[in-house]
């Protein structure tokens, strides 16, 4: 899992005033979507990029 992105998403949702459990749930949804969307791209030899803006295009 992309821990820096996941933890940043949790922090962002907390900053928006969500309770911890909801912030974690929404962050998990976000990171899952960004990993799945990033898997469409083949860059280098790793697991692929995280598509941080998948919800916008």
Secondary structure, DSSP 8 states (H G I E B T S, - for coil): --HHHHHHHHHHHHHTT--HHHHHHHHHHHHHHHHHHHTT---TTSS----TTTTT-
